[in-house]
Amino acid sequence: MSQKIKAYLGFARRAGKLVLGVNAVKAARGRVYLLVADSSASPNTKKEIISLGKKFSCPVVEVGELELLTGKALCKLAAVCEENLARAILQDVKE
């Protein structure tokens, strides 16, 4: 897994622009630019994540071991609420 993605998520977290957890993302207010999902999420959780992607009109990317990238145990979803960091993560995932 890319160290860049870990760094970008860390920047977002320190800036207060990262929402962690499916329930927290459901309750999120404001603009969400990117959803980062853990590839080990259950099928029902993945359906919920896709639904949240439609709700926020943002892309959803899947990564392995999201809990290691965010530092939160059992984390299955992270919402990036900062446009430039979301764009940087998307660019890194495409490479």
PyMOL commands that set and color helices and strands:
alter all, ss='L'
color gray80, all
select helices_A, chain A and resi 3-14+22-26+43-56+66-70+83-94
alter helices_A, ss='H'
color red, helices_A
select strands_A, chain A and resi 18-20+34-38+60-63+77-80
alter strands_A, ss='S'
color yellow, strands_A
deselect
rebuild
show_as cartoon
